[in-house]
Amino acid sequence: MPGLRSRLAMLARHGQTVELYQPLAPEGRATYRPSPADIGSWHLAFRVADLAALICDSEPCGWQVRGQVVTVTEGPGPIGAQLAYLHNADGTTLEFIQLPG
């Protein structure tokens, strides 16, 4: 793409690599903001030890809770787990899950 500038980091651990990518240019790019429930949407989910602390630490970096923190009360997921979707200004959505106990 002409004029493309970006910032990225490659995180490698235990034989897996994740690329964190942020386009910086060209100007005027569209922002894509699907809901996690939309067909064709995607997100990554991470298990965390303290969901409330993660949310608090993420806010100064521009991440916001999308909707509200939810406690799993039924279904295939672990009952009592708490989860939250966080999103940033670029439209990226990540899910964070704190297991019960």
C-alpha positions as a Markdown table, in Angstrom:
| # | Residue | x | y | z |
|---|---|---|---|---|
| 1 | Met | 0.0 | 0.0 | 0.0 |
| 2 | Pro | 1.5 | 3.4 | -1.0 |
| 3 | Gly | 2.5 | 5.5 | 2.0 |
| 4 | Leu | 2.0 | 2.8 | 4.6 |
| 5 | Arg | 3.9 | 3.3 | 7.8 |
| 6 | Ser | 3.4 | 1.2 | 10.9 |
| 7 | Arg | 4.7 | 0.2 | 14.3 |
| 8 | Leu | 4.9 | -3.4 | 15.3 |
| 9 | Ala | 6.2 | -5.8 | 17.9 |
| 10 | Met | 6.8 | -9.5 | 17.7 |
| 11 | Leu | 6.2 | -11.4 | 21.0 |
| 12 | Ala | 7.5 | -15.0 | 21.0 |
| 13 | Arg | 7.0 | -17.4 | 23.9 |
| 14 | His | 6.7 | -21.2 | 24.2 |
| 15 | Gly | 7.0 | -21.7 | 20.4 |
| 16 | Gln | 4.2 | -19.2 | 19.6 |
| 17 | Thr | 4.5 | -15.8 | 18.1 |
| 18 | Val | 2.0 | -12.9 | 18.2 |
| 19 | Glu | 2.5 | -9.8 | 16.1 |
| 20 | Leu | 1.2 | -6.5 | 17.5 |
| 21 | Tyr | 0.6 | -4.2 | 14.6 |
| 22 | Gln | -0.4 | -0.5 | 14.5 |
| 23 | Pro | -0.8 | 1.3 | 11.2 |
| 24 | Leu | 0.3 | 4.9 | 11.4 |
| 25 | Ala | -0.1 | 6.1 | 7.8 |
| 26 | Pro | -1.5 | 6.9 | 5.3 |
| 27 | Glu | -4.0 | 9.3 | 6.8 |
| 28 | Gly | -7.7 | 8.9 | 6.4 |
| 29 | Arg | -7.9 | 5.1 | 7.0 |
| 30 | Ala | -11.3 | 3.7 | 7.9 |
| 31 | Thr | -11.9 | 2.3 | 11.4 |
| 32 | Tyr | -13.5 | -1.1 | 11.6 |
| 33 | Arg | -15.6 | -1.6 | 14.8 |
| 34 | Pro | -17.5 | -4.8 | 14.7 |
| 35 | Ser | -19.3 | -6.2 | 17.8 |
| 36 | Pro | -17.8 | -9.4 | 19.1 |
| 37 | Ala | -21.2 | -11.0 | 18.3 |
| 38 | Asp | -21.1 | -9.9 | 14.6 |
| 39 | Ile | -20.6 | -12.6 | 12.0 |
| 40 | Gly | -17.1 | -12.4 | 10.6 |
| 41 | Ser | -15.7 | -10.6 | 13.7 |
| 42 | Trp | -12.7 | -11.9 | 15.5 |
| 43 | His | -10.9 | -11.4 | 18.8 |
| 44 | Leu | -8.3 | -12.9 | 21.0 |
| 45 | Ala | -9.0 | -14.0 | 24.5 |
| 46 | Phe | -6.5 | -14.0 | 27.4 |
| 47 | Arg | -6.9 | -15.6 | 30.8 |
| 48 | Val | -5.8 | -13.2 | 33.6 |
| 49 | Ala | -5.4 | -13.5 | 37.3 |
| 50 | Asp | -7.1 | -10.1 | 38.2 |
| 51 | Leu | -9.6 | -8.7 | 35.7 |
| 52 | Ala | -10.3 | -5.6 | 37.8 |
| 53 | Ala | -6.6 | -4.7 | 38.0 |
| 54 | Leu | -6.1 | -5.3 | 34.3 |
| 55 | Ile | -9.1 | -3.0 | 33.4 |
| 56 | Cys | -7.7 | -0.3 | 35.7 |
| 57 | Asp | -4.2 | -0.6 | 34.3 |
| 58 | Ser | -5.5 | -0.6 | 30.7 |
| 59 | Glu | -7.6 | 2.6 | 30.9 |
| 60 | Pro | -4.6 | 5.1 | 30.9 |
| 61 | Cys | -3.4 | 3.3 | 27.7 |
| 62 | Gly | -6.6 | 4.0 | 25.9 |
| 63 | Trp | -8.4 | 0.7 | 26.4 |
| 64 | Gln | -12.1 | 0.8 | 27.5 |
| 65 | Val | -14.5 | -1.9 | 28.6 |
| 66 | Arg | -17.0 | -2.5 | 25.8 |
| 67 | Gly | -20.3 | -3.1 | 27.6 |
| 68 | Gln | -19.8 | -4.4 | 31.1 |
| 69 | Val | -17.9 | -7.1 | 33.0 |
| 70 | Val | -20.0 | -10.3 | 32.8 |
| 71 | Thr | -20.1 | -13.2 | 35.2 |
| 72 | Val | -20.7 | -16.6 | 33.5 |
| 73 | Thr | -23.8 | -18.1 | 35.1 |
| 74 | Glu | -24.7 | -20.9 | 32.7 |
| 75 | Gly | -23.5 | -22.5 | 29.4 |
| 76 | Pro | -20.4 | -24.2 | 28.2 |
| 77 | Gly | -18.0 | -21.8 | 29.9 |
| 78 | Pro | -16.7 | -22.1 | 33.5 |
| 79 | Ile | -19.5 | -21.0 | 35.8 |
| 80 | Gly | -18.4 | -18.1 | 37.9 |
| 81 | Ala | -15.7 | -16.9 | 35.5 |
| 82 | Gln | -15.7 | -13.1 | 34.8 |
| 83 | Leu | -15.0 | -11.7 | 31.4 |
| 84 | Ala | -14.7 | -8.4 | 29.7 |
| 85 | Tyr | -14.2 | -7.1 | 26.2 |
| 86 | Leu | -11.8 | -4.2 | 25.9 |
| 87 | His | -11.4 | -2.1 | 22.8 |
| 88 | Asn | -9.1 | 0.8 | 21.7 |
| 89 | Ala | -9.4 | 3.7 | 19.4 |
| 90 | Asp | -8.1 | 1.7 | 16.5 |
| 91 | Gly | -11.1 | -0.7 | 16.8 |
| 92 | Thr | -9.2 | -3.7 | 18.2 |
| 93 | Thr | -11.2 | -5.8 | 20.6 |
| 94 | Leu | -9.6 | -8.2 | 23.1 |
| 95 | Glu | -11.4 | -10.5 | 25.6 |
| 96 | Phe | -10.0 | -11.1 | 29.1 |
| 97 | Ile | -11.2 | -13.9 | 31.3 |
| 98 | Gln | -10.7 | -14.4 | 35.0 |
| 99 | Leu | -11.5 | -18.0 | 36.1 |
| 100 | Pro | -13.3 | -18.5 | 39.4 |
| 101 | Gly | -11.3 | -19.4 | 42.5 |
